[in-house]
Amino acid sequence: MKQQFLSRQEVAKMLGISLVTLHNHNKKGILKPSHKIGRKPLYLYEDIMAQIQLSNYKKTA
């Protein structure tokens, strides 16, 4: 299975957040890049989708 990598700009656009917010998420450990090529951080598509599912999770009683 081929892994799809996303840049910071693609992730920010997908999540609807700014690059500054994405940087803050990285610093807080909420969403860290899985790989780096040189100094360029890359995120796995699967990790981003998991984060979206976690943020949409609604706890039912």
Rosetta blueprint (number, residue, H / E / L):
1 M L
2 K L
3 Q L
4 Q L
5 F E
6 L E
7 S L
8 R H
9 Q H
10 E H
11 V H
12 A H
13 K H
14 M H
15 L H
16 G L
17 I L
18 S L
19 L H
20 V H
21 T H
22 L H
23 H H
24 N H
25 H H
26 N H
27 K H
28 K H
29 G L
30 I L
31 L L
32 K L
33 P L
34 S L
35 H E
36 K E
37 I E
38 G L
39 R L
40 K E
41 P E
42 L E
43 Y E
44 L E
45 Y H
46 E H
47 D H
48 I H
49 M H
50 A H
51 Q H
52 I H
53 Q H
54 L H
55 S H
56 N H
57 Y L
58 K L
59 K L
60 T L
61 A L
